[in-house]
């Protein structure tokens, strides 16, 4: 037995005893065991949580043999079209456990249309680049679409280098703004054959990044897009070359087809990330609503940062909420005297109800657009209003939120995930810039389920149509509740990291201590959960279920979940 354990430990290269203890501490004995088993099963060295995920969520040899006997209830047939494929890709397709497919090799992308028109398959599988399919890839696609009328299907993937699987790319559900910012769909796509035959023009004049181009074109015609939250293929090199010029051309053509006017497509932080500068069709008045009770130092810093804005057609509406200090009144008088576009309105209620305060502020706003802004925010981006308006002006967008930092430049808010710790949580909270990764999506515009009301923009009429913030949620969950109402009304929530600000919120603010506050929180918690339990239970469509929900960071949920 001891010899067997030593063999397993040697198999995963943990020859240092301290390293073994450290590994057990982070992954448990189960993690050590499954990592060893995975090494013996696949012959690949993996020393992190991903090994446990693979062992718990991917089929073993017996399961793969069972898949070979599977009979599809719809007798689904596939045609795999390969354009100058690599040998690993060709070999991996031949090793698929689901055998009802045909392989067709072509020499150039102009042949796709004729091959599809003559295909007798149910689905076309597009696979390109330096990738390798896992043996159960087609089987999983079959299982995913058997009882659904899916038009387009994509999956997660990882990287395979020198026999080591690493860096799984657990992707979000389909999100147009996210896809415009980065090709997260990848290099494998299954598409319903009849759909392509009906819309044969989709296969004309394709860009070099065929999957990226097709994903846009198909999404313009249908919403029947399926995301398989499983790793179905490997990228065979860590930094696959990206044709930035081609991808920008694909994005440009997509935006032109859907009628979104733009000035330019800029490069993002990482190669393959993009920042579209949309055209402002007009310069409407924007009302910036700031609730305030004393804390004049914070408010002054906030207003001074607003005054640096390059967009000039705005007003600031400070909603005074029972301030007690004499200096507060003096400051109000000063800022109103010095700035004709700043006004202070007195909220009539004598208690704290954030929802009521912002609703009162909106009632007293004269702008076509509303920005809700906490008094402890300091704007760092001078063209912040233009950046937010670019999205808020779109008829398909409800709210545009921003990236917020703690004063040490770690992330305070980069969007909200529904379901974190059973409710909702700020994505990437306390992550530092040195930890950013191109697949964390911190630095790209994307569609999310919610953003914080500490700083977001919305059309005033939409805010009123949805009856504003629910005043039953006086303190907690009111912004997430409102975002979910916006989504229910079929509008998009956009997170724009190109607007940056400090949010001087304490990292260790602590829980409400008084019995009254605890009772209030409990009531608001119950109301929120009762209202949105089905949404929470279904899972956030923009957050992959292979990530844990007990943390704000994208850590792998290595338990068996699929």
PEZIHU-V207648 format. One record per residue. N is the residue number from 1. RES is the residue in one small letter. SS is DSSP state (2 for helix, 1 for strand, 0 for the rest). PSI is psi in degrees with one decimal (NA if undefined). NEAR is the number of other ideal C-beta (glycine too) atoms within 10 Angstrom. Layout:
# PEZIHU-V207648
N_RES_SS_PSI_NEAR, N_RES_SS_PSI_NEAR
This chain:
# PEZIHU-V207648
1_x_0_-45.1_5, 2_x_2_-39.2_6, 3_x_2_-36.4_7, 4_x_2_-41.0_9, 5_x_2_-44.5_12, 6_x_2_-36.6_11, 7_x_2_-41.3_11, 8_x_2_-43.6_17, 9_x_2_-42.0_18, 10_x_2_-32.2_12, 11_x_2_-30.1_16, 12_x_0_14.7_20, 13_x_0_28.0_11, 14_x_0_70.5_20, 15_x_0_-16.1_10, 16_x_0_126.7_11, 17_x_2_-39.3_9, 18_x_2_-35.6_8, 19_x_2_-37.0_14, 20_x_2_-46.1_14, 21_x_2_-40.4_11, 22_x_2_-40.7_12, 23_x_2_-42.0_20, 24_x_2_-38.8_14, 25_x_2_-42.1_9, 26_x_2_-31.6_11, 27_x_2_-9.3_19, 28_x_2_170.4_13, 29_x_2_-31.9_9, 30_x_2_-39.3_14, 31_x_2_-42.3_21, 32_x_2_-44.2_21, 33_x_2_-49.1_15, 34_x_2_-31.7_21, 35_x_2_-44.2_26, 36_x_2_-46.0_21, 37_x_2_-41.6_17, 38_x_2_-38.1_25, 39_x_2_-45.4_20, 40_x_2_-31.1_12, 41_x_2_-45.5_14, 42_x_2_-12.0_16, 43_x_0_25.3_9, 44_x_0_143.3_15, 45_x_0_121.0_17, 46_x_0_127.3_21, 47_x_0_24.7_16, 48_x_0_-169.3_16, 49_x_2_-25.7_18, 50_x_2_-32.2_20, 51_x_2_-43.9_27, 52_x_2_-39.7_25, 53_x_2_-45.5_26, 54_x_2_-47.5_22, 55_x_2_-35.0_23, 56_x_2_-22.0_17, 57_x_2_-3.2_17, 58_x_0_150.8_18, 59_x_0_143.3_16, 60_x_0_-174.6_13, 61_x_2_-39.9_8, 62_x_2_-40.7_8, 63_x_2_-38.7_11, 64_x_2_-38.3_16, 65_x_2_-36.5_11, 66_x_2_-36.8_12, 67_x_2_-32.8_20, 68_x_0_-21.6_12, 69_x_0_-1.7_7, 70_x_0_137.2_13, 71_x_0_118.8_7, 72_x_0_133.9_15, 73_x_0_-23.9_9, 74_x_0_3.2_10, 75_x_0_47.9_8, 76_x_0_135.7_18, 77_x_0_141.6_16, 78_x_1_151.9_23, 79_x_1_123.2_19, 80_x_1_116.0_25, 81_x_1_121.6_23, 82_x_1_127.2_17, 83_x_1_102.7_17, 84_x_0_60.5_10, 85_x_0_157.1_21, 86_x_0_159.6_15, 87_x_2_-42.9_8, 88_x_2_-38.3_15, 89_x_2_-46.5_22, 90_x_2_-45.2_16, 91_x_2_-39.4_12, 92_x_2_-30.6_20, 93_x_2_-39.3_21, 94_x_2_-21.0_12, 95_x_0_11.5_13, 96_x_0_141.5_22, 97_x_0_-27.6_21, 98_x_0_121.2_21, 99_x_0_-4.3_12, 100_x_0_72.9_15, 101_x_1_158.3_18, 102_x_1_138.4_13, 103_x_1_127.1_14, 104_x_1_122.1_17, 105_x_1_135.9_13, 106_x_1_164.5_15, 107_x_0_-23.1_8, 108_x_0_162.3_8, 109_x_2_-17.3_19, 110_x_2_-15.1_12, 111_x_2_-12.4_15, 112_x_2_-45.2_23, 113_x_2_-47.4_17, 114_x_2_-37.8_12, 115_x_2_-44.3_15, 116_x_2_-43.1_22, 117_x_2_-30.5_12, 118_x_0_1.8_10, 119_x_0_142.7_20, 120_x_0_14.8_8, 121_x_0_168.9_20, 122_x_0_-34.7_19, 123_x_1_144.6_26, 124_x_1_133.0_24, 125_x_1_118.3_24, 126_x_1_122.1_18, 127_x_1_127.7_25, 128_x_0_168.7_21, 129_x_0_-173.9_20, 130_x_0_74.8_15, 131_x_1_168.6_23, 132_x_1_127.2_21, 133_x_1_143.3_25, 134_x_0_154.8_25, 135_x_0_-19.3_19, 136_x_0_14.2_21, 137_x_2_-54.5_27, 138_x_2_-38.7_25, 139_x_2_-45.5_21, 140_x_2_-34.0_21, 141_x_2_-42.5_26, 142_x_2_-49.0_25, 143_x_2_-32.9_17, 144_x_2_-34.7_19, 145_x_2_-2.1_22, 146_x_0_-39.1_12, 147_x_0_18.0_9, 148_x_0_151.0_10, 149_x_0_63.1_10, 150_x_0_138.5_21, 151_x_0_-44.4_22, 152_x_1_136.4_24, 153_x_1_131.0_23, 154_x_1_169.0_24, 155_x_1_175.3_25, 156_x_1_168.4_19, 157_x_1_172.3_25, 158_x_1_-170.4_19, 159_x_1_135.6_17, 160_x_1_112.5_21, 161_x_1_129.3_13, 162_x_0_42.7_6, 163_x_0_2.8_10, 164_x_1_126.0_12, 165_x_1_131.8_20, 166_x_1_173.7_17, 167_x_1_63.1_16, 168_x_1_138.5_19, 169_x_1_90.9_16, 170_x_0_108.3_20, 171_x_0_157.9_23, 172_x_0_169.4_19, 173_x_0_174.0_17, 174_x_0_129.9_22, 175_x_0_116.0_21, 176_x_2_-47.6_18, 177_x_2_-33.2_21, 178_x_2_-41.0_23, 179_x_2_-34.8_20, 180_x_2_-33.5_23, 181_x_2_-25.2_23, 182_x_1_139.4_22, 183_x_0_85.4_22, 184_x_0_-9.1_22, 185_x_0_-40.0_23, 186_x_0_-141.2_23, 187_x_0_16.8_21, 188_x_1_134.9_23, 189_x_1_133.5_21, 190_x_1_133.9_28, 191_x_1_140.3_25, 192_x_1_127.2_21, 193_x_2_-46.6_19, 194_x_2_-33.9_14, 195_x_2_-43.0_20, 196_x_2_-32.3_22, 197_x_2_-40.6_15, 198_x_2_-41.1_11, 199_x_0_59.5_16, 200_x_2_-21.8_13, 201_x_2_-16.0_9, 202_x_2_-21.5_21, 203_x_2_9.7_24, 204_x_0_139.8_11, 205_x_0_44.5_10, 206_x_0_148.3_18, 207_x_0_173.2_20, 208_x_0_-35.1_14, 209_x_0_79.3_21, 210_x_2_-43.8_21, 211_x_2_-42.9_20, 212_x_2_-46.2_27, 213_x_2_-46.0_24, 214_x_2_-38.2_23, 215_x_2_-43.7_26, 216_x_2_-50.6_22, 217_x_2_-42.6_22, 218_x_2_-40.0_21, 219_x_2_-20.6_20, 220_x_0_-14.4_13, 221_x_0_-21.3_13, 222_x_0_156.7_14, 223_x_0_7.5_8, 224_x_0_69.6_17, 225_x_1_126.3_16, 226_x_1_134.0_18, 227_x_1_115.8_19, 228_x_1_113.9_20, 229_x_1_57.4_19, 230_x_1_150.6_20, 231_x_1_112.0_23, 232_x_1_-7.3_25, 233_x_1_159.2_22, 234_x_1_142.3_21, 235_x_1_135.5_20, 236_x_0_7.0_16, 237_x_0_148.1_13, 238_x_0_-37.9_10, 239_x_0_76.7_9, 240_x_0_137.0_14, 241_x_0_139.2_10, 242_x_0_124.8_16, 243_x_0_88.4_14, 244_x_2_-41.8_14, 245_x_2_-43.1_10, 246_x_2_-43.0_14, 247_x_2_-39.2_21, 248_x_2_-38.5_17, 249_x_2_-40.6_16, 250_x_2_-44.9_24, 251_x_2_-45.6_22, 252_x_2_-46.8_14, 253_x_2_-39.3_15, 254_x_2_-48.2_20, 255_x_2_-37.6_17, 256_x_2_-39.1_11, 257_x_2_-37.8_11, 258_x_2_-1.9_12, 259_x_0_22.5_6, 260_x_0_115.9_16, 261_x_0_138.9_10, 262_x_1_159.8_15, 263_x_1_-44.4_11, 264_x_1_165.6_10, 265_x_1_109.5_18, 266_x_1_160.1_12, 267_x_1_145.4_12, 268_x_0_-164.7_18, 269_x_0_-44.2_13, 270_x_0_154.4_14, 271_x_0_131.7_11, 272_x_0_6.1_21, 273_x_1_144.4_20, 274_x_1_152.4_18, 275_x_1_108.2_19, 276_x_1_129.5_20, 277_x_1_101.3_15, 278_x_1_152.4_18, 279_x_0_131.1_10, 280_x_0_112.7_15, 281_x_0_-22.3_11, 282_x_0_174.4_8, 283_x_0_73.4_13, 284_x_0_161.6_16, 285_x_0_135.2_14, 286_x_1_128.5_24, 287_x_1_122.1_22, 288_x_1_112.0_27, 289_x_1_120.1_25, 290_x_1_105.7_25, 291_x_1_142.7_22, 292_x_1_138.7_24, 293_x_0_108.1_17, 294_x_0_-138.6_17, 295_x_0_49.1_16, 296_x_2_-32.8_18, 297_x_2_-44.7_13, 298_x_2_-48.0_16, 299_x_2_-41.5_23, 300_x_2_-42.1_14, 301_x_2_-40.6_18, 302_x_2_-50.8_26, 303_x_2_-39.6_22, 304_x_2_-36.8_12, 305_x_2_-33.6_18, 306_x_2_-38.9_22, 307_x_0_-14.3_14, 308_x_0_-0.3_12, 309_x_0_139.6_18, 310_x_0_-23.5_10, 311_x_0_127.9_16, 312_x_0_-15.9_9, 313_x_0_73.9_15, 314_x_1_162.5_19, 315_x_1_152.9_18, 316_x_1_123.9_23, 317_x_1_104.0_25, 318_x_1_121.3_24, 319_x_1_103.1_24, 320_x_1_127.7_18, 321_x_0_78.3_23, 322_x_0_44.3_12, 323_x_0_151.9_18, 324_x_0_-16.3_7, 325_x_0_141.5_12, 326_x_2_-37.6_8, 327_x_2_-27.3_11, 328_x_2_-48.6_18, 329_x_2_-40.4_13, 330_x_2_-39.4_10, 331_x_2_-40.6_21, 332_x_2_-46.2_20, 333_x_2_-39.0_11, 334_x_2_-50.6_12, 335_x_2_-34.4_19, 336_x_2_-34.3_15, 337_x_2_-37.3_9, 338_x_2_-18.8_9, 339_x_0_113.8_14, 340_x_0_-17.8_8, 341_x_0_14.7_16, 342_x_1_130.9_21, 343_x_1_150.8_17, 344_x_1_127.9_20, 345_x_1_140.2_15, 346_x_1_116.1_13, 347_x_0_129.0_21, 348_x_0_-19.2_8, 349_x_0_152.7_12, 350_x_0_13.2_7, 351_x_0_170.1_8, 352_x_0_120.3_15, 353_x_0_98.3_19, 354_x_2_-43.7_20, 355_x_2_-43.8_21, 356_x_2_-39.1_21, 357_x_2_-48.1_22, 358_x_2_-35.3_26, 359_x_2_-41.5_20, 360_x_2_-38.9_22, 361_x_2_-42.3_24, 362_x_2_-39.7_20, 363_x_2_-30.5_13, 364_x_0_10.3_16, 365_x_0_143.7_24, 366_x_0_-0.4_10, 367_x_0_158.5_19, 368_x_0_-25.8_16, 369_x_1_151.3_25, 370_x_1_135.4_27, 371_x_1_121.2_27, 372_x_1_128.0_26, 373_x_1_126.0_25, 374_x_0_152.8_21, 375_x_0_-10.3_23, 376_x_0_28.3_19, 377_x_1_136.6_23, 378_x_1_113.3_19, 379_x_1_133.0_24, 380_x_0_-16.0_16, 381_x_0_112.7_21, 382_x_0_-32.3_13, 383_x_0_32.9_16, 384_x_2_-39.1_25, 385_x_2_-38.1_26, 386_x_2_-43.9_17, 387_x_2_-38.7_24, 388_x_2_-39.6_27, 389_x_2_-31.0_23, 390_x_2_-37.5_26, 391_x_2_-42.3_23, 392_x_2_-25.0_25, 393_x_0_-18.8_19, 394_x_0_137.2_17, 395_x_0_-20.5_7, 396_x_0_-5.5_14, 397_x_1_135.4_21, 398_x_1_-49.5_26, 399_x_1_143.7_29, 400_x_1_122.7_27, 401_x_1_179.6_30, 402_x_1_177.3_30, 403_x_1_130.0_24, 404_x_1_141.9_27, 405_x_1_151.6_20, 406_x_0_170.3_18, 407_x_0_-9.8_13, 408_x_0_11.5_10, 409_x_0_10.5_11, 410_x_0_160.0_15, 411_x_1_127.7_25, 412_x_1_-37.3_23, 413_x_1_127.8_24, 414_x_0_43.4_28, 415_x_0_172.2_27, 416_x_1_136.4_27, 417_x_1_129.2_24, 418_x_1_131.9_24, 419_x_0_-11.9_18, 420_x_2_127.4_21, 421_x_2_35.7_11, 422_x_2_-11.0_11, 423_x_0_-89.0_18, 424_x_1_153.6_23, 425_x_1_155.3_19, 426_x_1_125.8_19, 427_x_0_136.7_25, 428_x_0_21.8_23, 429_x_0_129.1_18, 430_x_0_7.8_14, 431_x_0_140.0_18, 432_x_0_161.4_13, 433_x_2_-32.0_12, 434_x_2_-16.2_5, 435_x_2_-5.6_13, 436_x_0_141.0_17, 437_x_0_149.6_12, 438_x_0_-17.1_17, 439_x_0_4.1_15, 440_x_0_-19.7_16, 441_x_0_16.0_27, 442_x_0_-34.4_22, 443_x_0_12.4_21, 444_x_0_150.9_24, 445_x_0_136.4_25, 446_x_1_162.0_25, 447_x_1_132.8_24, 448_x_1_174.1_28, 449_x_0_-27.7_23, 450_x_1_158.7_28, 451_x_0_163.1_28, 452_x_0_146.4_22, 453_x_0_3.2_23, 454_x_0_-25.9_20, 455_x_1_100.0_24, 456_x_1_158.9_26, 457_x_1_142.8_30, 458_x_1_152.2_26, 459_x_1_135.6_20, 460_x_2_-40.8_18, 461_x_2_-37.7_11, 462_x_2_-41.0_17, 463_x_2_-44.8_22, 464_x_2_-39.2_13, 465_x_2_-34.2_10, 466_x_0_10.3_17, 467_x_0_20.2_11, 468_x_0_-162.4_20, 469_x_0_143.4_24, 470_x_0_115.4_19, 471_x_0_-6.5_16, 472_x_0_-21.6_14, 473_x_0_81.4_23, 474_x_0_-36.7_20, 475_x_0_-50.1_14, 476_x_0_145.3_19, 477_x_0_0.7_23, 478_x_2_-37.8_23, 479_x_2_-39.5_24, 480_x_2_-40.8_22, 481_x_2_-45.0_22, 482_x_2_-41.2_26, 483_x_2_-39.7_26, 484_x_2_-31.9_22, 485_x_2_-40.3_18, 486_x_2_-43.9_21, 487_x_2_-39.2_20, 488_x_2_-31.1_11, 489_x_0_9.2_11, 490_x_0_27.5_8, 491_x_0_153.9_20, 492_x_1_148.4_18, 493_x_1_126.2_26, 494_x_1_132.1_28, 495_x_1_123.3_30, 496_x_1_102.4_26, 497_x_1_-5.8_24, 498_x_1_-0.5_19, 499_x_1_118.9_22, 500_x_1_146.0_17, 501_x_1_152.8_23, 502_x_1_139.2_20, 503_x_1_106.9_19, 504_x_0_57.6_20, 505_x_0_136.9_15, 506_x_0_133.2_9, 507_x_0_-28.0_11, 508_x_0_51.2_4, 509_x_0_-33.8_7, 510_x_0_167.3_6, 511_x_0_159.3_7, 512_x_0_133.9_15, 513_x_0_-30.8_8, 514_x_0_153.1_8, 515_x_2_-37.5_8, 516_x_2_-44.3_9, 517_x_2_-37.2_12, 518_x_2_-37.4_12, 519_x_2_-41.2_11, 520_x_2_-46.2_17, 521_x_2_-42.5_16, 522_x_2_-42.2_12, 523_x_2_-41.9_14, 524_x_2_-36.8_19, 525_x_2_-47.8_15, 526_x_2_-40.4_10, 527_x_2_-44.7_16, 528_x_2_-46.4_22, 529_x_2_-42.0_13, 530_x_2_-40.1_8, 531_x_2_-37.4_17, 532_x_2_21.6_20, 533_x_2_-38.5_10, 534_x_2_-38.7_7, 535_x_2_-44.3_16, 536_x_2_-43.3_19, 537_x_2_-34.5_8, 538_x_2_-28.3_11, 539_x_0_148.9_17, 540_x_0_121.5_23, 541_x_0_-17.7_17, 542_x_0_11.7_24, 543_x_0_121.8_22, 544_x_0_134.4_20, 545_x_0_-6.3_14, 546_x_0_-0.3_22, 547_x_1_148.8_17, 548_x_0_154.0_16, 549_x_0_8.2_20, 550_x_0_9.8_10, 551_x_0_155.9_13, 552_x_0_-9.7_21, 553_x_0_152.4_15, 554_x_0_76.6_20, 555_x_0_142.9_12, 556_x_1_131.3_17, 557_x_0_95.0_20, 558_x_0_5.7_23, 559_x_0_166.3_12, 560_x_0_117.7_10, 561_x_0_-11.0_11, 562_x_0_NA_12
